[in-house]
Amino acid sequence: MKRRNVHQWRDWLLDYIDDGKYELIQKDGLSVRTIVAQDGMDAENQCRKIIKKAQEEGV
């Protein structure tokens, strides 16, 4: 299966990789986090928590 973009926030991208694996990519810092989720909506919810925490920490 090929990669595809699931969701895009201002400075973040959520890409589907393969079989329940997603990557959350921060465009500015080029950091990449791998996420395991049941579907795209589950991945988005997990990512929102990660993004919120990163913003609170000032990353």
C-alpha positions in Angstrom: 0.0 0.0 0.0 1.3 3.4 -0.7 1.6 6.4 1.7 -1.2 8.9 1.7 -1.9 12.0 3.6 -4.8 11.6 6.1 -4.9 15.0 7.7 -3.0 18.3 7.7 -2.8 20.9 10.4 -0.9 24.1 10.2 2.5 22.7 11.1 1.8 19.0 11.2 1.0 16.2 8.7 -0.6 12.9 9.4 0.3 10.2 6.9 -1.0 6.6 6.6 1.8 4.2 6.2 0.5 0.7 6.3 -1.8 -1.6 8.3 -2.8 0.6 11.1 0.5 2.6 11.2 0.6 6.3 10.8 3.3 9.0 11.0 2.8 12.4 12.6 5.3 14.8 11.0 6.1 18.2 12.4 7.1 20.3 9.4 9.1 22.9 11.2 11.3 20.6 13.3 11.0 17.7 11.0 10.3 15.4 13.9 8.4 12.1 13.1 6.3 10.1 15.5 4.9 6.7 14.6 1.3 6.0 15.7 -0.6 2.8 15.8 -4.3 3.3 15.4 -7.5 1.4 14.4 -8.4 3.9 11.7 -7.8 7.4 10.5 -10.2 9.0 13.1 -8.4 7.2 16.0 -5.1 8.4 14.6 -6.3 12.0 14.4 -7.5 11.9 18.0 -4.2 10.6 19.2 -2.4 13.2 17.1 -4.5 16.1 18.5 -3.4 15.1 22.0 0.3 15.0 21.0 0.0 18.3 19.2 -1.7 19.9 22.2 1.0 18.6 24.6 3.8 19.8 22.3 2.2 23.3 22.2 1.9 23.4 26.0 5.6 22.5 26.3 6.5 25.2 23.7 7.9 22.8 21.1 
